Amino acid sequence: MADEKTLDLLLCNARTHSDFTDKPVTDDVLRAAHDIMKWGPTSANSQPARFLYLRSGEAREKLRPALSATNLEKTLKAPVIAIVAHDLRFWENLPRMFHNKDAISWFRDKGAHTETTAFRNGTLQGGYYLLALRAVGLDCGAMSGFDNAKVDAAFFPDGRFKSNFLVIIGYGTGKNIPPRNPRLTFEEISRFV
């Protein structure tokens, strides 16, 4: 079992941050998070997640119309904003990423099945990504308070990628973090059959 310090860092004491210091988030630390996240398993090693990092004022302004009022200020002030998306043509990489060369036929031209696989596994990778960001010393806040259609139109107009959620990334100040809310117990959410 992982040690208590690691568990606290990744999950037990992890919090959603919305206020960050001015310390820059380097490309190297984002690459380090990727190099951890990439090892998380996905169906047929599909790896459909795609990450678009927004840093420039121009990119942030493109995002502005898609953000909910509650998320607007904290998102635009974050050092880095990541759009976590999934590639609907992830299957193109399968011949080099999966040991069964025929796996491409499981997803190519399979419509809803391919879309569901991309969304499910891209979401799974998004969860790995949040853990990886924390593992490299970053703080983050994942959010769904935005208009996916507007994000897709602004950043992925060809329709190949679909946005899933946003992550604001930086070095948290610890400000504006509300008290931890309770969690459901094992008995409340689990059963054996």
C-alpha positions as CSV (number, residue, x, y, z in Angstrom):
1,M,0.0,0.0,0.0
2,A,1.2,3.5,-0.7
3,D,2.5,5.5,2.3
4,E,0.2,8.0,4.1
5,K,2.0,11.0,2.7
6,T,1.5,9.9,-0.9
7,L,-2.2,9.1,-0.3
8,D,-2.7,12.5,1.4
9,L,-1.0,14.3,-1.6
10,L,-3.0,12.5,-4.3
11,L,-6.4,12.1,-2.7
12,C,-7.0,12.2,1.1
13,N,-6.0,15.9,1.6
14,A,-6.2,17.0,-2.1
15,R,-8.4,20.0,-2.6
16,T,-9.8,21.9,-5.5
17,H,-7.8,25.1,-5.8
18,S,-9.1,28.3,-7.4
19,D,-6.5,30.9,-6.3
20,F,-2.9,30.6,-7.3
21,T,0.4,32.3,-6.7
22,D,2.3,34.1,-9.5
23,K,4.9,31.3,-9.8
24,P,5.0,30.3,-13.4
25,V,4.0,26.7,-14.4
26,T,6.7,25.6,-16.8
27,D,6.4,23.4,-19.8
28,D,8.8,21.0,-18.1
29,V,6.5,20.4,-15.1
30,L,3.5,19.9,-17.4
31,R,5.6,17.4,-19.4
32,A,6.5,15.6,-16.1
33,A,2.8,15.3,-15.3
34,H,2.2,13.9,-18.8
35,D,5.0,11.4,-18.3
36,I,3.2,10.0,-15.2
37,M,-0.3,10.2,-16.6
38,K,0.5,8.4,-19.8
39,W,1.0,5.1,-18.0
40,G,-2.5,4.8,-16.7
41,P,-4.4,2.0,-18.5
42,T,-7.1,2.5,-21.1
43,S,-9.1,0.2,-23.3
44,A,-6.9,-1.4,-26.0
45,N,-4.3,1.2,-24.9
46,S,-6.5,3.7,-26.8
47,Q,-5.2,6.9,-25.1
48,P,-7.9,9.2,-26.5
49,A,-7.3,12.1,-24.1
50,R,-6.0,15.3,-25.6
51,F,-4.9,18.4,-23.7
52,L,-4.9,22.0,-24.9
53,Y,-3.1,24.4,-22.7
54,L,-4.3,28.0,-22.6
55,R,-1.8,30.6,-21.5
56,S,-2.1,33.6,-23.8
57,G,-4.5,36.4,-23.3
58,E,-5.9,35.7,-26.8
59,A,-6.7,32.1,-25.9
60,R,-8.2,33.1,-22.6
61,E,-10.5,35.6,-24.4
62,K,-11.6,32.9,-26.8
63,L,-12.6,30.8,-23.7
64,R,-14.4,33.6,-21.9
65,P,-17.8,33.3,-23.6
66,A,-18.0,29.6,-22.7
67,L,-17.4,30.0,-19.0
68,S,-20.2,30.2,-16.4
69,A,-20.3,33.3,-14.3
70,T,-19.2,31.4,-11.2
71,N,-16.0,30.1,-13.0
72,L,-15.1,33.1,-15.1
73,E,-12.7,35.1,-12.8
74,K,-10.9,32.2,-11.2
75,T,-10.4,30.5,-14.6
76,L,-9.1,33.5,-16.5
77,K,-6.7,34.3,-13.6
78,A,-5.1,30.8,-13.3
79,P,-1.5,30.5,-14.6
80,V,-2.6,27.7,-17.0
81,I,-5.9,26.4,-18.2
82,A,-6.1,23.0,-19.7
83,I,-9.0,21.8,-21.8
84,V,-9.2,18.1,-21.4
85,A,-10.7,16.6,-24.5
86,H,-10.9,13.3,-26.3
87,D,-10.0,12.4,-29.9
88,L,-12.8,10.7,-31.8
89,R,-10.2,9.2,-34.2
90,F,-8.0,7.8,-31.5
91,W,-8.1,4.5,-33.3
92,E,-5.7,5.8,-36.0
93,N,-2.9,5.3,-33.4
94,L,-3.8,1.7,-32.4
95,P,-1.6,-0.1,-35.0
96,R,1.4,1.3,-33.2
97,M,0.1,1.5,-29.7
98,F,-1.6,-1.9,-29.2
99,H,-0.2,-5.4,-29.7
100,N,-3.2,-6.5,-31.8
101,K,-2.9,-4.7,-35.1
102,D,-6.5,-5.6,-35.9
103,A,-7.8,-3.5,-33.0
104,I,-8.3,-0.5,-35.4
105,S,-11.3,-2.4,-36.9
106,W,-12.9,-2.4,-33.4
107,F,-13.4,1.4,-33.6
108,R,-13.0,2.7,-37.1
109,D,-16.4,3.7,-38.5
110,K,-18.2,2.4,-35.4
111,G,-20.1,5.6,-34.6
112,A,-21.5,5.6,-31.1
113,H,-19.3,2.8,-29.9
114,T,-16.2,4.8,-30.8
115,E,-17.6,8.0,-29.3
116,T,-18.4,6.2,-26.0
117,T,-15.0,4.6,-25.9
118,A,-13.2,7.9,-26.6
119,F,-15.3,9.7,-23.9
120,R,-15.0,7.0,-21.3
121,N,-11.2,6.5,-21.7
122,G,-10.5,10.2,-22.1
123,T,-12.3,10.8,-18.8
124,L,-10.3,8.0,-17.2
125,Q,-7.1,9.7,-18.5
126,G,-8.4,13.0,-17.2
127,G,-8.6,11.5,-13.7
128,Y,-5.0,10.1,-14.0
129,Y,-4.0,13.6,-15.1
130,L,-5.3,15.3,-12.0
131,L,-3.4,12.8,-9.8
132,A,-0.2,13.4,-12.0
133,L,-0.5,17.2,-11.6
134,R,-0.6,16.8,-7.8
135,A,2.3,14.2,-8.0
136,V,4.6,16.8,-9.6
137,G,3.7,19.5,-7.0
138,L,1.0,21.4,-8.8
139,D,-2.4,22.3,-7.5
140,C,-5.5,22.2,-9.7
141,G,-9.2,22.7,-10.0
142,A,-11.2,20.6,-12.4
143,M,-14.5,22.0,-13.6
144,S,-17.5,21.4,-15.8
145,G,-19.1,24.8,-15.4
146,F,-18.7,25.8,-19.1
147,D,-20.5,25.4,-22.4
148,N,-18.8,22.5,-24.2
149,A,-20.3,23.4,-27.6
150,K,-18.8,26.9,-27.4
151,V,-15.4,25.5,-26.4
152,D,-15.5,23.0,-29.2
153,A,-16.5,25.6,-31.7
154,A,-13.7,28.0,-30.6
155,F,-10.9,25.5,-30.2
156,F,-11.8,22.3,-32.1
157,P,-13.9,23.5,-35.0
158,D,-13.1,20.4,-37.2
159,G,-15.1,18.2,-34.8
160,R,-12.3,15.6,-34.3
161,F,-11.8,16.5,-30.6
162,K,-14.5,17.0,-28.1
163,S,-14.0,18.9,-24.8
164,N,-14.8,17.1,-21.6
165,F,-13.7,19.3,-18.7
166,L,-11.4,22.2,-17.8
167,V,-8.6,22.2,-15.3
168,I,-7.1,25.3,-13.8
169,I,-3.4,24.7,-12.9
170,G,-0.8,26.5,-10.8
171,Y,0.6,26.7,-7.3
172,G,-2.3,27.2,-4.9
173,T,-2.3,29.9,-2.3
174,G,-4.7,27.9,-0.1
175,K,-7.2,30.9,-0.1
176,N,-10.9,30.5,-0.7
177,I,-10.9,26.8,0.0
178,P,-14.1,26.0,1.8
179,P,-14.2,23.4,4.6
180,R,-14.1,19.8,3.3
181,N,-17.6,18.4,2.5
182,P,-18.5,15.0,3.7
183,R,-18.2,11.9,1.6
184,L,-20.5,9.0,1.2
185,T,-19.6,5.8,3.0
186,F,-18.7,2.5,1.5
187,E,-22.1,1.1,2.7
188,E,-24.0,4.0,1.0
189,I,-22.5,3.5,-2.4
190,S,-21.5,-0.2,-2.6
191,R,-23.2,-3.6,-2.5
192,F,-22.3,-7.2,-3.2
193,V,-24.4,-9.5,-5.3
